[in-house]
Structures are given as structure tokens and as C-alpha cells.
């Protein structure tokens, strides 16, 4: 037994419109050109550089990052995106370096304060265990 598939009513073959005949009742065709969106401008890291300058200006790295961020912003306004990318990446690396140095210095200060506190406490306990009078041993 064979099964036949029904594709519905048969349509007439495609016939292009002749040039003499106009497409009456059809909407006019519109050509739309699609362009890819422009790439986003490079980042200048100005806010990060400003915070680094105000809160953690180790070895003036925050100020240098701020200078390069302003240069990147100027290049971005002039639409020199390669220059803006160069200055922006330099500002980013200066900010990262300043951040790492700040973290290292905070850890170093905490460690020095902890060891100093431990040394003072040991000295205090040592003084409490062996009391000596001002006038010498009794």
C-alpha cells in the first residue's frame, strides 16, 4: 500500500511581471541599507584615576594615571581612537600598579602594628613577672 502525501492545492507557476505591466495595488519597494554599529569608544578610566589620586597617590602614580586619563579623554573627543586606547590603557595599568602598592602598604602597616603590639605586650608581661624596685633588689 502506498501512501501519498497531499501538499495542498497546486499553485500556478511563478511568472515575473512584464515590464509593460505595472504592479498595481502592491506597496512600493524600499531599500534599506544596514550598516554595522560603530565600535564603542575606548575607556579613559577617569573616575578610577581620580579616586586613585585622591585616596592612594603612592609614588604619584595616581596623578600620572589622572594625566593619562585626561589625555585619553581629549583624544576621544578628537575621535583619535587609537591614541585614546593607548593613553587609556596606560592609565589603567598605572591605576592597577597604584592599587597593588596601596594594598601592599596597608598589609605591611597592619603587620608592623601587630608585631609592635605583640612586642610591647611581651615586654609588659616580662616586667610584671620580675618586679624590681627603683632602688635596686631587696
Buried (B, 14 or more C-beta within 10 A) or exposed (E): EEEEEEEEEEEEEEEEEEEEEEEEEEEEEEEEEEEEEEEEBBBBBBEBBBBBBEEBBBEEBBBBBBBBBBBBBBBBEEEBBEBBBBBBBBBBBBBBBBBEBBEEEEEEEEEEEEEEEEEEEEEEEEEEEEEEEEEEEE
